[in-house]
């Protein structure tokens, strides 16, 4: 009967208001954890007298995305797989085709079957330009490497796994202002004309799924001040965490 179904089993029932509130609460906690951890790392680094250049201390410290990884972990567990099947921080390497291995933020492996691999990334200002290129190239390269290795039988008897990409961007003036593009030889695609970095990331995440590089992608924004209280925004419904987690839960359920 439906009352015995785990509240996260969205692959069997449409998410109701109670579960939407639960997801929103967990997301808010993850967002707050991100900003608080980032601030704490900056303070510790300054106190030690070893401050990085610019805001690099918030990148080299790690742990900011732990709240989101915990959220995805809970989805997998509630969808039917034990925590013993979930790997994070340790034993997160998968073989590649163009390189020996690649570390993922979250792996789900059951009985020698690769069920899911998830990457969780973020970016804050002020250097959006170079970092945007680095992030997009990294995500595309990781997907290409994994799917080519999958084609070549690197994951043995595994059916096609779930490949997920989550991204949180700082919501600020610099990420929202229009950005010009150079066209010395050929015209860029029209959707990029005067597109802000926020808009560029939205387009990027959507195209990752449209081109089947990733099974699902989620994109949210948050500013440092209100983010301390867990405030975040979803720029597009097709890139919402609700859709992302429902797709993940459905895939885990089918393997279970």
Buried (B, 14 or more C-beta within 10 A) or exposed (E): EEEEEEEBBBBEEEBEEEBEEBBBEBBBBBBBBBBBBBEBBBEEBEEEEEEBEEBEBBBEBEBBBBBBBBBBBBBBBBBBBEEEBBBBEEEBEBBBBEEEEBEBBBBBBBEEBBBBBBBBBBBBBEBBEEBBEEBBEEBBBBBBBBBEBBEEEBBEEBEEBBBBBBBBBBBBEBBEEEBEEEEEEEEEEEEBEEBBBBBBBBBBBBBBBEEEBBBBBBBBBBBBEBBBEBBBEBBBEBBBBBBBBBBBBBBBBEBE
